[in-house]
Amino acid sequence: MSSPPPTPLDPGIALRLDAPQCVGCAICADVCPTRALVLTPVDLLPVWLPEACTACRICERQCPTAAITVQGRPRRRAAPSARPAATAGAAALPGPRDAT
């Protein structure tokens, strides 16, 4: 019996980053089982790829500075075979210079 195909992104899933709290340690990207977080090469802030996110909250629990908050109910999704490009379908997260 094969597993069902991944469901479309649940509009109730959201990731919030407190950019001033983020220290660019990359733990969130390293622990994400679906590779839904990648770091920008310039400021080392995570970029969220919502199409890959399952809201498992591992990134939130492992963040040493509590800079990540995941909202929404976890859902099952097949893990991508390779890390997606940081810009393909990425949701923009505010960086330190974007805060007003």
N, C-alpha and C positions, 0 to 999 in steps of 0.2 A: 504494500500500500504506500503510495507516494504522499508526501506532505503537501498541503494546499499551497498555492502560490502566495507570495507576500501580498498583504493588503495595501491599498493606497494609504498615504500618510494620513494619520488621524489628525483632523484639524484641532483637536483638543490637546495635542502635545506641543509643548514650548520649552525652550531652554533660555534661561536668562543668565547673562554673565555680568558680574560686578567687576568691570575692567580695572578700577583702581585696586581692587583686592587681588587680582590675578598677578602672580609672580613669574609666569611663563615657564613653569617647571615641566610641562608636558605630561604630567601624570594622567590627566584626563584623556588625552589622545592615546596614550600607551595602554590604558585599561579598557578602553571602549571595545566591546566585542564585535560591533558592527562597523567600526571605523567611521563613526558619525562625527568625529571631531578631528580636525587637522589644525596644525599651528601655522600661522602666517610667518613667512620668513623674516619679515621686517621687525615686527614688535613682539613676536612669539605669543600672540593672543590666539586662543582657539577660535576656529570658524566652525560653525555647526552645519552639518549636512542633514537637513530634516528628513529627506527621503530614506536615509539609512538608520535613523534613530528609532529605537524601540521603547524609549522612556524607561529603561531598566534601572536608571539612577546610579550606576556604578561610578560614573564620573563625579557625580554630586557627593557620594559617600567618600570617595578617595581624595577629593580636592583638599589639600592641607590648609587652605586659607578660606574655605567655604565661599569661594567666588562663583560657584555654579549652582543654579537652582533649576531642577527639571520639574515641569508641571505636566500633568496628564497621567492617564492610566497606562501601565506597561502593555505592550502587545507583542505577539510573536512575529518574527520576521527572519527570513534567511539572511545569513551574513554574506556580504559581497565578497567575491573572490579576490579582489584587489582594492587597495585604498583608492577612492575616487580622487580626481584632481580637486585641489582646494577651491577653485573658482567655478567648477561645474555644479550648478544648482545650490551653491552655498548661500546660506542666510547670513546677511551682514550683521555682525555683532559690533557694538560701539567700542571703539578703542579709546585709550586715555585722552587722545586729542579731540575725540568726538563729543565728550561730555560737556554739557552746557550748564 
